Amino acid sequence: MEFISKKLPAEVYVYKGLAVEIQNISCSGHFILVFVKSGIMRILVDGVSMLGVSGEIIVAVSQEYYQVIHAGKKLFCYIVKINREFILETKMFNHFIETFIKKHPLKIIPDAFEQKVLSRIMKLLMYYSTVQDGISQLSVQSFSMTLSLLLFQTGWLYNHSNPSENTTYNRKEALTMGFLKLLLKHFRQEQNIGFYSGVLCVTDGYLNKVVREVTGKTVGFCIAEILISEAKYLLVHHSDGIETISEQLGFSSGGSFRRFFKRHTLFTPLEFRKRFQV
C-alpha cells in the first residue's frame, strides 16, 4: 500500500498486488470511494464486507474505519478517503449525498470509456497529492477541482444506472459534466474553447459562464490546469525531452510550451524537472 497525503480535502491510497498491509484506516465521518482498476479485492467498512473486481466503483460512508482484507495478485486499486465537509460544500454533488448516506455501501459498474475517465481523474489526484516541495495554492485548487470531478462523475454513473432514483442533474450541471469529460479525452489535441462549445452545441460565452458557475473556474483555466498537470507528470515521471513533451501536449513549438509552463508555474520545464524528478 502506498499512502499519499498533504493537507488536502481527501487522502489517496494506492493498493497494488499482494503487498497489502492489513491495518485499520480511521475514517470517522468520511466518504470512502474505491475504484478497482484491475484485479480483485475485499474491503471492510465499519465491519461490513464488500468485494470489488476490475472496473467497479464502491462508495461507502464510514463512521469508524476501513480495512483491505484481501488483495488479488493483479490488484491495482485506488481508495480515496474524502472529508465529509468537502462533499457537503461541493455544488456538483448535492443530489447524491442523501442517497449515498441512506443506501451505502453502493457498487457502480462503469463501461470501458468511463473506466478510462476514472483512471485519468485518479492519475491527476495522485499527482496533486505527491507534490514534493509542499502544496502550492494552485495545487490545492487543482486537487479540489479534480476531486469534485470524481464525485460528479460517480454521481452521474450512479444516476444512469439507477434512473428510478430521480436524482437528475440540471442542464448547467450536465453541460459542465459534458465539457469536463470531453476535456479529459481531447485536451492534448484541442485547447480552444470553440472545439468544446461546438461539440456541445452552445456558444463560447455560454459554456464559459456555465462552467464558471458550476466549478468556480473558467473554461480557459480548466484547459490550462489539465495541460499543466499533464506536463508536470511527464516531466517528473518520464525522460522524454522538452520538445517531445511539447509536441505530445499539442504546442506548436518548444518555445511556446516553455513560456506557457513558466507563466503558470514560475519554473521553466527543465527547472521543474531538476527540482522534482523522482
N, C-alpha and C positions, 0 to 999 in steps of 0.2 A: 504493500500500500504506500502511496505517495500522498502526502498532505501538503497543500499549498494555501497559505492564508496571510493576508496583510490587512489590517483594519478596513475591511470591506463589508458590504451588507450580506455576504454569503461566504461560505468556505467550500472549497473544491477538493474532493478526494478522488484519487485515481487508483483503481484496483486492476492489477494485471496478473494473469495466470494463477498458479497455486501459491505464490508467495504472499499470502494474506495473513496478516497478524490478527488473531481473534481478540478483539477488545470492544468494550462498550464505548461508544461515542456519545457523550452527553448532548441532548438535543431539546432541552426544556422549551416547549412552545415554538419549535421550529417546524418549517415545512421541509420535507425530505423529497428530493426529486432524483430518481435513479434512471440513468439511461444505459442500457446494456448494449454496447456497440457490437460485441461479438461474444460468443460463449454462453455459459450458464452460471448462475449464482443463486444462492438463497440468503435472504436477509431477514433479520428480526427487527421489528419496530415496536417498541414497548411490549415485547414478548410475542407479538403476532408474526407468524412466519409467512413469507412470500417468496415465490420462485420467479426469477426473471431469466428470460432466454434472449438470444440475439435479436436485436431490433426493437425490444419492448421498452416502454417507459413505466415506471412505478411512481406514484405520487402518494405521499402519506403525511399526516400531521403527527408529530411526536411530542409527547409530554415528558418523556424521560430519556430514552436512549435509542440508538440503533446499533446493530451488530451484524457484520457479514459472517455467516456461519459455514458457508460452503462456497468454494470457487472452483470452477472447472479449469482444466489445463489451458484452454484457449480464451479464458475470460479477459475482456477489456471493458471496463465499466467505469462510468463517471457517477459520482454521488455529490449532489450539491445540497448543502445544508443552508437554508435561507432564513434570515431573520424575519420573524413574523411582522415586525414593524415595517419592513421594506415592502412586503406584499400588501399590507393594508394601505400603504401610501401609493401603490402603483396603479395608475389610472387604467392601464391596459389589462388589468386582471380582475377588476371588480366583480365581473359577472360570475366568477368561478369560486370565490372564497368560500361562500356558504356551502356550495356543493361539495367541495373537497373536504371541508370540515365534517359534514354530515356523513359522507359516503367513503371516507378513506378506510383502508387503502384502495386506490384505484389502479387499474392497469390499462394502458393505452398501447395500441399496436399501429404505428405509423407505416406508410408504404415506403418503398425504396427511396423515392425522392425526398420525402420528409425526413428519413433517416440521415440523408446527406446534409440536409439543412441543420438538423440537430448536431451532427458531428462538427459542422462548421462553427456553430454557436459555442459548443463546448471547447473547441480549439481556441476561440477568442477569449473565453472565460479563463482558460488555463494561462494564456499569455498574460493577460492583465493581472493575474494573481501571482505571477512569478517574476515581476519586475525586481531586479536585483538591488537597486540602489534607492529603495524607498518608493512610496506611492506618490506620484505627482497628481495634481488636481485633475488633469486630463485623464489619467489612468483611472481614477475613481469614477469620473463621469462616464468613461467608456465602459468600465466594468458594469456600472449600474444600468446603462442603456442595454448592454448585451444581456444582462440578467433579466431585464424587463422583456426583451425579445424572447428569451427562453420561456418565460411564464406565459406570454401571449401565444406563442406557438403551441405550448402544451394545452392551454385552454381551447385554442382553435381546433386542435386534433380531437380533444375530448368532445367538443360540441358537435363535430361532424360524425363522430362515432356513436353519439347518443342524442340524436335530434329531438327525442321526446322530452329532453330536459328543458327545452325552451330557453337556453342560455345563449342567445344570439348576439352578435356584435352589431353596433350601429354602423352606418355607412362610412363614417370617418375612420372608425377603428378598422373596419375591413379593408379600406383603401390603404391605410398605413401598413397593415399586415402584408398586403399585396406588394407594396413598394419594397418593404424590408426583405421579403423573400426573393423578389427579383434582384435586389441589390446583392444579396449573398450569392446569387447564381451568376451575375453578369459583371460584377464590379471590376474585374480585370480588363474587360473589353469596353465597358460603357461607363464613362464618368460624367456624362452630360445629362442634366435633368430632363431634357427633351426626349431621350430614349424612354425613360420610365413613365413620363406623363403620356407619351404616345401609346405605349403598350396598355396603360391603364385607362386610356380614353378620357383624360381630363387635361385641363390647361396646366402649364408650368406653375403659374401663380397659385392655382387652387391646390395642387399637390403639395407645394411648399407650405401653404397655410395650414393644411390639414395635418401634415406630418409634424409641423412645429407645435400645433395644438395638442396632439396626442402624446408626442415624445418629449417635447421641450427643445427639440433640435431641428434645425433647418435641413432640407434635403442635401444642400452642399456640405454641411457639417457631417452628416451621416456618411456621405461618399468619401470625404477626406478621412474620416475616422477609420473606416474599414480599410482604406488603402494604406494608411499609416500603420495600422495594426498588422496587416499582412507584410508590409515592408520590414517592420521590426522583427517579426517572426522569421522571415527569410534571412535577414542579416545575422540574427543570433544563432539560428539552428541549421543554416546551410552555408556552404562555402562558395556559392556562385558569385561571380564578380558583380560589381555595381552596375555595369552596363547590361549584363544579363538580367539582373533583377528589375531594372527599369523597363526592359522590354517585356518581361513577364507581367508587369503591372500596367502595361499599356501606355507608357510615356513615350513621347516622340524622340527623346534623347536622354542620355545620362545626365546632361546638364539640367534639363527641366526637372528630372527626378530629384537631383541633389537640392535644387532650390526649393522645391515643394517640401521635401523632407526637413530641411533646416528651418523653413518657415513654421512648421508645425511642432518641431521637437527641440529647436535650438542647437541641434547637433547636425553635422554632416553625416551621411550614411557610414562613411569609414570611421569617423569618431565614435558613432554609436556602436558599431561592430566591435571595435577595440575595447570599449568600456564594458560592454555587456555580454560578449560572446562567451558561451559556456564550454 
